[in-house]
Amino acid sequence: METWTEPAREVPVAGRPDVLVVGAGAAGVAAAVAAGRHGCETWLIERSSAIGGLATAGLINLLLTLDDGAGNQVVAGLCQEFVDRLAALGRARFPPREQWNREDPDLVAHWRRFGLVWGAPESVRYSVAFDPEAFVDVAIDALRGARVRLRMHCWFAGVALADGVVRAVFVESKRGREAILPGVVVDASGDGDVFVAAGARFEHVTIPPHLWFRVGGVTDGPRGAGFDTLDRGRVLVPWGPHPDRVDACDPDDMTRAELACRVAAREELDRLRRAEEAFAGAWLDDYARMLGITESRRLVGDHVLAKEDAGVRFPDTIARTGHWTRRDVVFEIPYRCLTTPAAANLLVAGRCISTTRYVHQATKEIPAAMATGEAAGTAAAIAAAAGAAVREVDVAGLRRTLRAAGADVGG
Ligand SMILES: Cc1cc2nc3c(=O)[nH]c(=O)nc-3n(C[C@H](O)[C@H](O)[C@H](O)COP(=O)(O)OP(=O)(O)OC[C@H]3O[C@@H](n4cnc5c(N)ncnc54)[C@H](O)[C@@H]3O)c2cc1C
């Protein structure tokens, strides 16, 4: 490949936050709120103007799941707080506790219409349908309350590493290139941009993309497609997958996928209008602004959580998650899934933590992403305050702190 040598240059230093979180998806928001609440100066940078990532801009408006498939809650903490705040705004719908784990066909059918029931045998799960704009509002309030400095329109672009420590994070914006000198960095970019730049080991896969969209003007009655939303007549269509796999880290591939998915989703709406009476007068509300790609790069960290780890209790568990299609499995997520030998002040959260592809199906879900974000933000705050390496954080103390904040870290 032809190359060009870029000249070295001095760049302005934008600031020296204790904790810098990269990516304002569900995981990054949780990480920043958790770090900010511990009193350290926390910055959150986001390449777009969207807060919530796939959970909002991707129109993935379903929290699957907060339970273990047997009627017990296993994700709490900030995720539960968001559900409470959404519910207080009247912008979340979920089965009450007494319905969890019931197999009553009418109840199951009711919640299936919202996209909250998956797998077999079917049962009512503690999963939540929510309004994406309300999720953004709740996130903004939480970030403000935690005194997080949010900077949108700001791309993570690289790191300067010295002696195994990320000394500088380079960002690009309309203002040009700048350096941020953080105490601890949390990579919540979904694609692992920071850990790749830091030289960590990782896996990289391609995946068939989705493009979810919402339509209004859908009439009541039988319907073969789409999930009910909180608004009458508005349906969420989980369109996809497109058969051509996409590499989320290749802009040309992404452009091809964006265009192909858009054409195919439009054709699907036309088809629904023709084929189903309920959709006959429906209109397009919006396509997801973020292509539905759940998997690209995954950290290969200090522990790779694997299928065999189902049900295993780890001494350093910082979060737990059930499985959205299975009722017989709980994964404890050890702190070591967020850490890497590559950099002493780097933590990873959300869908790109260190797991196998199989376990990723559980840990990538929004509740689990928020739980690992909360853990990473809390650990980052502890490490930054102590001036310690993230792998040296006292995990028993971290677990106590998380539990005191309402998180579920197992027994
Ligand atoms: C089709 C599909 C269906 C799904 N269904 C469900 C479901 O029903 N329920 C469920 O709970 N989960 C579901 N998921 C999974 C879930 O939506 C995601 O895994 C989860 O939202 C990931 O959150 P995250 O914060 O880790 O990553 P993301 O949401 O990807 O957030 C990453 C953020 O980082 C930003 N970013 C990236 N690179 C940079 C950079 N270089 N500089 C600055 N910012 C950057 C992005 O703009 C984004 O805001 C689904 C996913 C897909 C794709």
The ligand as a MOL file (V3000), in Angstrom:
LIG
                    3D

  0  0  0     0  0            999 V3000
M  V30 BEGIN CTAB
M  V30 COUNTS 53 58 0 0 0
M  V30 BEGIN ATOM
M  V30 1 C -29.4480 -5.2790 15.4300 0
M  V30 2 C -29.1640 -5.2560 16.8980 0
M  V30 3 C -30.1480 -5.6710 17.7830 0
M  V30 4 C -29.9170 -5.5990 19.1530 0
M  V30 5 N -30.9170 -5.9240 20.0020 0
M  V30 6 C -30.7600 -5.6700 21.3260 0
M  V30 7 C -31.8920 -5.7320 22.1980 0
M  V30 8 O -33.0110 -6.0180 21.7730 0
M  V30 9 N -31.6880 -5.4500 23.5190 0
M  V30 10 C -30.4520 -5.1320 24.0200 0
M  V30 11 O -30.3430 -4.9040 25.2230 0
M  V30 12 N -29.3810 -5.0400 23.2040 0
M  V30 13 C -29.5130 -5.2700 21.8660 0
M  V30 14 N -28.4590 -5.1340 21.0270 0
M  V30 15 C -27.1180 -4.8590 21.5730 0
M  V30 16 C -26.9550 -3.4330 22.0590 0
M  V30 17 O -27.7520 -2.5250 21.3370 0
M  V30 18 C -25.4990 -2.9530 21.9590 0
M  V30 19 O -24.5740 -3.9990 22.0880 0
M  V30 20 C -25.2430 -1.9000 23.0410 0
M  V30 21 O -26.1650 -0.8370 22.8580 0
M  V30 22 C -23.7990 -1.4430 22.9420 0
M  V30 23 O -23.5620 -0.3220 23.7580 0
M  V30 24 P -22.0920 0.2930 23.7940 0
M  V30 25 O -22.1900 1.5440 24.5790 0
M  V30 26 O -21.1280 -0.7400 24.2080 0
M  V30 27 O -21.7190 0.6140 22.2580 0
M  V30 28 P -22.3920 1.6220 21.2240 0
M  V30 29 O -23.8300 1.7540 21.4280 0
M  V30 30 O -21.8920 1.1660 19.8870 0
M  V30 31 O -21.7350 3.0320 21.5890 0
M  V30 32 C -20.4270 3.3910 21.1920 0
M  V30 33 C -20.3530 4.9110 21.1330 0
M  V30 34 O -18.9960 5.2870 20.8620 0
M  V30 35 C -18.9780 6.2820 19.8510 0
M  V30 36 N -17.6800 6.1760 19.1750 0
M  V30 37 C -17.2210 5.1360 18.4230 0
M  V30 38 N -15.9920 5.3980 17.9710 0
M  V30 39 C -15.6500 6.6190 18.4550 0
M  V30 40 C -14.4800 7.4210 18.3270 0
M  V30 41 N -13.4110 7.0240 17.6020 0
M  V30 42 N -14.4590 8.6310 18.9570 0
M  V30 43 C -15.5390 9.0550 19.6820 0
M  V30 44 N -16.6730 8.3210 19.8240 0
M  V30 45 C -16.7160 7.1140 19.2220 0
M  V30 46 C -20.1620 5.9230 18.9690 0
M  V30 47 O -20.5800 7.0160 18.1810 0
M  V30 48 C -21.2030 5.4800 20.0050 0
M  V30 49 O -21.9440 6.5750 20.4800 0
M  V30 50 C -28.6520 -5.1810 19.6440 0
M  V30 51 C -27.6720 -4.7640 18.7460 0
M  V30 52 C -27.9240 -4.7940 17.3830 0
M  V30 53 C -26.8730 -4.2730 16.4420 0
M  V30 END ATOM
M  V30 BEGIN BOND
M  V30 1 1 1 2
M  V30 2 1 2 3
M  V30 3 2 2 52
M  V30 4 2 3 4
M  V30 5 1 4 5
M  V30 6 1 4 50
M  V30 7 2 5 6
M  V30 8 1 6 7
M  V30 9 1 6 13
M  V30 10 2 7 8
M  V30 11 1 7 9
M  V30 12 1 9 10
M  V30 13 2 10 11
M  V30 14 1 10 12
M  V30 15 2 12 13
M  V30 16 1 13 14
M  V30 17 1 14 15
M  V30 18 1 14 50
M  V30 19 1 15 16
M  V30 20 1 16 17
M  V30 21 1 16 18
M  V30 22 1 18 19
M  V30 23 1 18 20
M  V30 24 1 20 21
M  V30 25 1 20 22
M  V30 26 1 22 23
M  V30 27 1 23 24
M  V30 28 2 24 25
M  V30 29 1 24 26
M  V30 30 1 24 27
M  V30 31 1 27 28
M  V30 32 2 28 29
M  V30 33 1 28 30
M  V30 34 1 28 31
M  V30 35 1 31 32
M  V30 36 1 32 33
M  V30 37 1 33 34
M  V30 38 1 33 48
M  V30 39 1 34 35
M  V30 40 1 35 36
M  V30 41 1 35 46
M  V30 42 1 36 37
M  V30 43 1 36 45
M  V30 44 2 37 38
M  V30 45 1 38 39
M  V30 46 1 39 40
M  V30 47 2 39 45
M  V30 48 1 40 41
M  V30 49 2 40 42
M  V30 50 1 42 43
M  V30 51 2 43 44
M  V30 52 1 44 45
M  V30 53 1 46 47
M  V30 54 1 46 48
M  V30 55 1 48 49
M  V30 56 2 50 51
M  V30 57 1 51 52
M  V30 58 1 52 53
M  V30 END BOND
M  V30 END CTAB
M  END
